Amino acid sequence: EVRGVVDADHLEKEEMKRRAKVVATASAKTDIERQLVLAADQFIVDRGEGKTVIAGYPWFSDWGRDTMIALPGLTLETNRPDVAKVILAEFAGHISEGMIPNRFPDEGDHPDYNTVDATLWFFEAVRAYAQKTEHFAFVRELYPKLTQIIDAHVAGTRYNIHVDTDGLLVAGGGTQNLTWMDAKIGDWVVTPRAGKAVEVQALWYNALLIAADFAEQFEDAGRAAQFRLMAATAKDSFNGQFWNADEECLFDVVSGEERDASVRPNQIFAASLHYTVLDQARARKVVERVATDLLTPVGLRSLSPRDSRYKSTYIGSPFERDSAYHQGTVWSWLLGPYVTAYRRVHAKDKKADKYVAELIAGLESHVSESCLGQVSEIFDADAPHTPRGAPAQAWSVGEILRVIKSDL
């Protein structure tokens, strides 16, 4: 053997063995499952001694929001809870002022914390981990972090993030863009959503009840009662302020007396999260409105075509593309919460299985059409829904894998 010479054949064989083990561990039964399991594996990378998730290839690094949303599909539905545990511990170790990082810099420097929702998605990721593994010893280690997060949000933290007197969560102001619809050109925020964003309230309610469940699990009765009372207050306020009777769906943002009636997909989370802030009748109306205005074969539009600001394609200069990013452009990851919400409001419908299978089929064919074996970040809003953006996106793969495993 010559020193310094790499045996390429040996490396290839070892990698093929590793991939076969990943697929076997996931108990993937169909071709699309096998492809998505391998796609999921490509986003899980080392960060120091731990693990993290690359949000998308070729230009994204690891983002807190994307990681928490993608984690159940990428790790738990592929039977890799050990990886999920390491990732959750990594982000928990970087909590600051009640917030997980939104982004780790590519090199050195300190993490960015400019997000309101990533930390709330952390609660949902921990809940999914607990449900899948029943490994409550690790969750008990995280529990003080969860209570500290809630306390920090009540007291007020970065970027004007605080709990209002009505129990709802306020965030941002000015040129700050703290939700996932964060396109910004100079000082121009393309989709201003400061105040009380609809999905943030849904996530906050969900987080409070998750924390209450853990408090009961760990015999912290006082905290359990506190969190349930906070959740009840938030639910009453949400249903009093967010229902858009004209459209029979939810307002996108409430800020003081202002109501943003933009029909966007953010409302679907009020019907899809583990703890839903809506009753069954309103949840069904939300699903119907989203289906009518936003549903495509490859995901949900980010804005209704009936809106004058709607952009049908994601092309042109950086300015033109950023202007369209959340103004119509289809996001494939949103098919996940839509399917979950649809399942919930049509639980007794015998036709639901066929409908969901047909929905997933649109993205199944895409896996062999663009970046082979992967799912694109975004698509044009209008048919033929050309793939755009990052050709391989973690939360797109994670959410489709999650619903294939749990909702099909």
Helices and strands as residue ranges (DSSP letters): H 8-25, H 31-41, E 44-47, E 50-53, E 56-57, H 64-71, I 72-76, H 81-92, H 118-133, H 136-155, G 158-160, E 162-163, E 169-170, E 184-185, E 188-189, E 196-197, H 198-217, H 221-241, E 243-244, E 249-250, E 253-255, E 258-260, G 265-268, H 269-272, H 280-293, E 295-296, E 299-301, H 318-324, E 330-331, G 332-334, H 335-345, H 352-366, E 378-379, E 387-388, E 392-393, H 394-406
